[in-house]
Amino acid sequence: MYLLQAQPGFGGFQFIFLGLMILVFWLFFIRPQARKAKMQKTFIDNLQRGDKVVTIAGIHGTINKLNDDGTLSLEINPGSYIKIERSAISMEWTAQINKPVTTTTEKK
């Protein structure tokens, strides 16, 4: 009979603990993912003709034409074009190929 009774005074602590768990989950998982999705959308919206990009499949090319239906024409070789979705462009890999090259000079 005594086993079924809750201990007095611990009900509030459980709600505070649950609230803290939800807060931590939001801070470390939901918020960063939403921020990354917003950055990806901005990146996709700012693509222009002539930009060098890399797809999520690893295909390197230059944007030839931006279509209204959410696709773009990518020139992968001179005269070779493929039509892909805008969402197939990798923001991270594209940033890697477009970053300025830093040269280091060694002192001898």
Beta strands, then each sheet from edge to edge (+ up, - down):
strand 1: 52-54
strand 2: 60-66
strand 3: 71-77
strand 4: 80-85
sheet 1: 1+ 2- 3+ 4-
end
